[in-house]
Amino acid sequence: MNKIQIFIFSFYLILTACNQKAETIPVAENSKNEIIDTEKHSKDEIEGTYQADGCDFSIIISKIKNDYHYNFKTNVRTLKGKATYSKNSSGEKHITLEGIQWDEYEGDISNENDSIPQKELEIPVGIDALYVKDTLTIQNYGNAMNSYTKISECGLKYIQLIKK
């Protein structure tokens, strides 16, 4: 091969390498317009025992077949159920512990008016945790405008559970 043929061949290889499409991860949207990653997660990524920093509280997440499950344990109660892993459009990863009813919920109280009777609010079910690098973070209670408590056994506003 002469220099021109080598140049053309090298140029061709570079062009074909640049035109190859990157592998995409299949995703789907759920009813909350969140993107659910349908690619199989590595077993070590989410599964494990998470211990709260500052409270007597732990969550064990395990995978059975294709579903994640949790074991939620405080000094007062032990609960088990399904855990749902999702990723929203901005890339944040969340784990929802389904079936756990919040301990208190008053909703948006910024527009309270004493002359108008308030209807009974339904207490939300399901605790959402932000998942970042082996740490689950739960916003445990709200503020004066949106009053709620998810887990009354822990008085921290943000509960951080760190994977052990």
Legacy VTK file of the C-alpha trace (Angstrom):
# vtk DataFile Version 3.0
C-alpha trace
ASCII
DATASET POLYDATA
POINTS 164 float
0.000 0.000 0.000
1.224 3.447 -0.769
0.824 6.478 1.527
-2.364 7.687 -0.146
-4.067 4.298 0.213
-3.015 4.098 3.873
-4.383 7.612 4.454
-7.707 6.813 2.752
-8.021 3.518 4.652
-7.243 5.258 7.987
-9.721 8.037 7.192
-12.377 5.417 6.356
-11.792 3.621 9.689
-12.096 6.868 11.622
-15.340 7.801 9.840
-16.951 4.424 10.403
-15.935 4.426 14.085
-17.479 7.900 14.585
-20.734 6.909 12.883
-21.414 3.939 15.118
-24.387 4.585 17.390
-23.945 4.416 21.126
-25.761 1.618 22.898
-29.013 2.896 24.379
-30.634 1.796 27.593
-34.298 0.889 27.163
-36.613 3.102 29.245
-40.327 3.462 29.811
-42.426 6.174 31.455
-44.764 5.549 34.359
-47.901 7.505 35.267
-45.865 10.150 37.145
-43.873 10.945 33.963
-40.807 9.396 35.547
-38.484 7.301 33.484
-38.196 3.746 34.711
-34.936 2.082 33.770
-35.865 -1.290 32.334
-32.247 -2.410 31.997
-31.238 -5.008 34.571
-29.434 -3.411 37.484
-26.321 -4.899 38.934
-27.177 -6.994 41.945
-24.817 -5.009 44.160
-26.152 -1.594 43.106
-29.411 -1.417 45.074
-29.610 -4.597 47.112
-28.292 -4.491 50.634
-28.806 -3.386 54.200
-29.170 0.345 54.802
-28.739 1.675 58.343
-30.037 5.105 59.384
-27.499 7.625 60.600
-28.915 9.044 63.866
-31.952 6.753 64.344
-32.623 3.118 65.234
-33.928 2.307 61.778
-32.884 0.034 58.893
-34.089 -1.074 55.477
-33.030 -4.253 53.716
-33.581 -4.270 49.957
-33.443 -7.586 48.143
-34.292 -8.819 44.682
-36.615 -11.778 44.227
-36.971 -12.826 40.597
-37.392 -9.485 38.764
-38.823 -7.472 41.673
-37.227 -5.574 44.525
-38.580 -6.052 48.052
-37.914 -4.268 51.326
-37.801 -5.134 54.999
-38.364 -1.920 56.995
-37.453 -2.106 60.680
-37.602 0.460 63.482
-37.707 -0.016 67.247
-41.546 0.061 67.041
-42.475 -1.819 63.860
-41.310 -4.162 61.135
-42.878 -3.963 57.656
-42.289 -5.831 54.408
-43.349 -5.031 50.881
-42.423 -4.221 47.318
-39.771 -1.621 46.486
-39.902 0.169 43.146
-36.748 1.568 41.545
-37.148 4.482 39.132
-35.131 7.217 37.487
-36.749 10.571 36.681
-36.081 12.645 33.574
-33.228 14.533 35.245
-31.461 11.254 36.078
-32.236 11.136 39.802
-32.707 7.603 41.107
-35.532 6.878 43.532
-36.703 3.886 45.499
-40.322 3.826 46.657
-41.265 1.605 49.579
-44.811 0.720 48.596
-47.554 0.101 51.145
-46.164 2.136 54.064
-48.713 4.700 55.269
-47.314 8.039 56.423
-47.717 8.642 60.162
-49.231 12.151 59.853
-50.500 14.279 56.984
-52.244 17.650 57.140
-51.490 18.621 53.546
-51.190 22.213 52.336
-52.213 24.323 55.322
-51.162 27.700 53.877
-54.756 28.602 52.936
-56.502 27.434 56.106
-59.664 29.395 56.805
-61.502 28.800 60.077
-64.925 29.612 58.551
-64.668 26.855 55.914
-64.617 23.301 57.288
-61.722 21.198 56.009
-62.543 17.847 54.428
-60.753 14.792 55.804
-57.495 14.257 53.898
-56.394 10.810 52.852
-53.032 9.885 54.348
-50.522 9.105 51.578
-49.085 5.615 51.201
-45.568 4.909 49.962
-42.272 6.363 51.112
-39.951 7.711 48.451
-36.189 7.763 48.975
-33.560 9.409 46.805
-30.813 6.901 45.929
-27.305 8.302 45.489
-24.193 6.142 45.677
-25.171 3.613 48.376
-27.231 6.125 50.375
-31.007 6.433 50.647
-32.335 9.851 51.718
-35.921 10.289 52.925
-37.425 13.711 53.598
-39.204 12.714 56.782
-41.325 15.765 57.526
-42.543 18.931 55.890
-42.847 22.507 57.092
-45.485 24.941 58.355
-47.016 25.214 54.882
-47.126 21.463 54.129
-47.290 19.510 57.362
-46.538 15.777 57.335
-44.460 13.122 59.073
-43.582 9.913 57.266
-41.729 7.971 59.994
-42.482 9.233 63.507
-39.917 6.906 65.118
-37.155 9.168 63.756
-37.196 12.903 64.472
-34.740 13.862 61.727
-35.998 15.987 58.830
-33.766 14.108 56.366
-33.112 10.460 57.196
-29.964 9.157 55.546
-29.642 5.377 55.374
-26.169 4.241 54.435
-25.487 0.859 52.856
-23.488 -1.428 55.145
LINES 1 165
164 0 1 2 3 4 5 6 7 8 9 10 11 12 13 14 15 16 17 18 19 20 21 22 23 24 25 26 27 28 29 30 31 32 33 34 35 36 37 38 39 40 41 42 43 44 45 46 47 48 49 50 51 52 53 54 55 56 57 58 59 60 61 62 63 64 65 66 67 68 69 70 71 72 73 74 75 76 77 78 79 80 81 82 83 84 85 86 87 88 89 90 91 92 93 94 95 96 97 98 99 100 101 102 103 104 105 106 107 108 109 110 111 112 113 114 115 116 117 118 119 120 121 122 123 124 125 126 127 128 129 130 131 132 133 134 135 136 137 138 139 140 141 142 143 144 145 146 147 148 149 150 151 152 153 154 155 156 157 158 159 160 161 162 163
